[in-house]
Amino acid sequence: MPARRQFGRIRKLPSGRYQARLPGGEPAPQTFPTKADASRWLATAETDAIRGALNAPVRSGLTVAAWVDEWHRDRSVHKRPGTRAREASAIRCHIKPLLGGRLIADLRPLDLQQFVAAVAADVGPGTTHAVYAVVRAALNDAAELELLSRSPARGVKLPPIPSTDVLTLRVNEIHALASAVEEPWRPMVYVAATCGLRFSEVVGLRRGRVDVEERVLHVITTAPQRDTDRAEPKSRAGRRGVPLSSFVAEILDRHLRSTSGADDDLLFRARRGGRIYAPNWHRWVWAPARKTADFPMLRFHDLRHSAVPLWISMGANLLQVSRWLGHSSVQITADVYGHLFPETNELVIGRLDRALRGALPKASHNRASS
């Protein structure tokens, strides 16, 4: 039986290493210390060729810059405006300058590890994670589209993200902060701190979505900071109704009466009208209010966090908290806020004991007591 013909060719270089070439003469992107290693690479390349996924970019010369531009244009159309803007920033500021001229087929995990190190030298861990997530998604999609036989974005170590201290306000502190915020934006503090809304959800509220009589706030759209003036919430669960306390309902009722607009108009507007932009609002309204109220490190998002312990202290259960926050699953809520729920063993078992004893027939009850 004739010996099986080898896929491609292997030759020994003057350096003592081995070079593998595909049947068309294309060399492997690296040399190998042994002939067996070169043979294994050719065997893998043969399998990829049979599957129709042989590294097309080696032949086409597709660069990282060309691919991420195409990927962002065609594969991100379904994403939220803010997400698209963050991806564009990562591509423009980090991915193209550091990797743009490389062929995507030449990238190896080591290259991406070095890329992460270079990004981390300029920005914080959180931004590094966000930038790497973009390049990883682009390369994974290239592999899915059979532009690559396998994505090189694997096994890359990212810098740890330090835990952020979350500040939460008590009721009296919420009043103090709200008093420091000038009108007509003062109700925004109460909405965020008692209804658990994100900033984009607060500034995206429409007048007709505030039901003062039923005391419900309907979160249907958000106000992105770029492009369109409205967008869907982060997830399907983000479309929700959040109950209002009568105190906050009265504040919003006064706000509606003191301002004008149609039901579809924004509930809170910028100083000159229109959508509120976070950088401007934080600079001219939020920062001075924090200083006045003596909360210099407080983020607006901390108001959303503040709502949770308030709800729990009033008896809200995990499912209610999850729904009001707009989380896509109760597990997310449990992971983030589970430690805030009090241990109720004594309370629950005590009530169970009383229920068992109370349901006993009178004679049995007397025997159990004796």
Secondary structure as the mmCIF struct_conf table of DSSP 4:
data_model
#
loop_
_struct_conf.conf_type_id
_struct_conf.id
_struct_conf.beg_label_comp_id
_struct_conf.beg_label_asym_id
_struct_conf.beg_label_seq_id
_struct_conf.end_label_comp_id
_struct_conf.end_label_asym_id
_struct_conf.end_label_seq_id
HELX_LH_PP_P HELX_LH_PP_P1 PRO A 2 GLN A 6
BEND BEND1 PHE A 7 GLY A 8
STRN STRN1 ARG A 9 LYS A 12
TURN_TY1_P TURN_TY1_P1 PRO A 14 SER A 15
BEND BEND2 GLY A 16 GLY A 16
STRN STRN2 TYR A 18 ARG A 21
TURN_TY1_P TURN_TY1_P2 PRO A 23 GLY A 24
BEND BEND3 GLY A 25 GLY A 25
HELX_LH_PP_P HELX_LH_PP_P2 GLU A 26 GLU A 26
STRN STRN3 PRO A 27 PRO A 27
HELX_LH_PP_P HELX_LH_PP_P3 ALA A 28 ALA A 28
BEND BEND4 PRO A 29 GLN A 30
STRN STRN4 PHE A 32 PHE A 32
BEND BEND5 PRO A 33 THR A 34
HELX_RH_AL_P HELX_RH_AL_P1 LYS A 35 ARG A 51
TURN_TY1_P TURN_TY1_P3 GLY A 52 GLY A 52
BEND BEND6 LEU A 54 LEU A 54
HELX_RH_AL_P HELX_RH_AL_P2 ALA A 56 SER A 60
TURN_TY1_P TURN_TY1_P4 GLY A 61 GLY A 61
STRN STRN5 THR A 63 THR A 63
HELX_RH_AL_P HELX_RH_AL_P3 VAL A 64 ASP A 74
BEND BEND7 ARG A 75 ARG A 75
TURN_TY1_P TURN_TY1_P5 VAL A 77 HIS A 78
BEND BEND8 LYS A 79 LYS A 79
HELX_RH_AL_P HELX_RH_AL_P4 PRO A 81 ALA A 90
HELX_RH_PI_P HELX_RH_PI_P1 ILE A 91 ILE A 95
HELX_RH_AL_P HELX_RH_AL_P5 LYS A 96 LEU A 99
TURN_TY1_P TURN_TY1_P6 GLY A 100 GLY A 101
BEND BEND9 ARG A 102 ARG A 102
STRN STRN6 LEU A 103 LEU A 103
HELX_RH_3T_P HELX_RH_3T_P1 ILE A 104 ASP A 106
HELX_RH_AL_P HELX_RH_AL_P6 PRO A 109 ALA A 120
TURN_TY1_P TURN_TY1_P7 ALA A 121 ASP A 122
BEND BEND10 VAL A 123 VAL A 123
HELX_RH_AL_P HELX_RH_AL_P7 PRO A 125 GLU A 144
TURN_TY1_P TURN_TY1_P8 LEU A 145 GLU A 146
BEND BEND11 LEU A 147 ARG A 150
BEND BEND12 PRO A 152 PRO A 152
BEND BEND13 GLY A 155 GLY A 155
HELX_LH_PP_P HELX_LH_PP_P4 PRO A 159 LEU A 167
HELX_RH_AL_P HELX_RH_AL_P8 VAL A 171 ALA A 180
BEND BEND14 VAL A 181 VAL A 181
HELX_LH_PP_P HELX_LH_PP_P5 GLU A 182 GLU A 182
TURN_TY1_P TURN_TY1_P9 GLU A 183 PRO A 184
BEND BEND15 TRP A 185 TRP A 185
HELX_RH_AL_P HELX_RH_AL_P9 ARG A 186 CYS A 195
HELX_RH_AL_P HELX_RH_AL_P10 PHE A 199 VAL A 202
TURN_TY1_P TURN_TY1_P10 VAL A 203 GLY A 204
STRN STRN7 ARG A 206 ARG A 206
HELX_RH_3T_P HELX_RH_3T_P2 ARG A 207 ARG A 209
STRN STRN8 VAL A 210 ASP A 211
TURN_TY1_P TURN_TY1_P11 VAL A 212 ARG A 215
STRN STRN9 VAL A 216 VAL A 219
STRN STRN10 THR A 222 THR A 222
BEND BEND16 GLN A 225 ASP A 229
STRN STRN11 ALA A 231 ALA A 231
BEND BEND17 LYS A 234 SER A 235
HELX_RH_3T_P HELX_RH_3T_P3 ARG A 236 GLY A 238
BEND BEND18 ARG A 239 ARG A 239
STRN STRN12 ARG A 240 PRO A 243
HELX_RH_AL_P HELX_RH_AL_P11 SER A 246 SER A 258
BEND BEND19 THR A 259 THR A 259
TURN_TY1_P TURN_TY1_P12 ASP A 263 ASP A 264
BEND BEND20 ASP A 265 ASP A 265
STRN STRN13 LEU A 266 LEU A 266
BEND BEND21 LEU A 267 PHE A 268
TURN_TY1_P TURN_TY1_P13 ARG A 271 ARG A 272
BEND BEND22 GLY A 273 GLY A 274
HELX_LH_PP_P HELX_LH_PP_P6 ARG A 275 TYR A 277
HELX_RH_AL_P HELX_RH_AL_P12 ALA A 278 TRP A 281
HELX_RH_PI_P HELX_RH_PI_P2 HIS A 282 TRP A 286
HELX_RH_AL_P HELX_RH_AL_P13 ALA A 287 ALA A 293
TURN_TY1_P TURN_TY1_P14 ASP A 294 ASP A 294
TURN_TY1_P TURN_TY1_P15 PRO A 296 MET A 297
TURN_TY1_P TURN_TY1_P16 PHE A 300 PHE A 300
HELX_RH_AL_P HELX_RH_AL_P14 HIS A 301 SER A 313
TURN_TY1_P TURN_TY1_P17 MET A 314 GLY A 315
HELX_RH_AL_P HELX_RH_AL_P15 LEU A 318 LEU A 325
TURN_TY1_P TURN_TY1_P18 GLY A 326 GLY A 326
BEND BEND23 SER A 328 SER A 328
HELX_RH_AL_P HELX_RH_AL_P16 VAL A 330 TYR A 337
HELX_RH_3T_P HELX_RH_3T_P4 GLY A 338 LEU A 340
BEND BEND24 PHE A 341 PHE A 341
HELX_LH_PP_P HELX_LH_PP_P7 PRO A 342 GLU A 343
HELX_RH_AL_P HELX_RH_AL_P17 ASN A 345 GLY A 358
TURN_TY1_P TURN_TY1_P19 ALA A 359 ALA A 359
BEND BEND25 LEU A 360 LEU A 360
HELX_RH_AL_P HELX_RH_AL_P18 LYS A 362 SER A 369
#
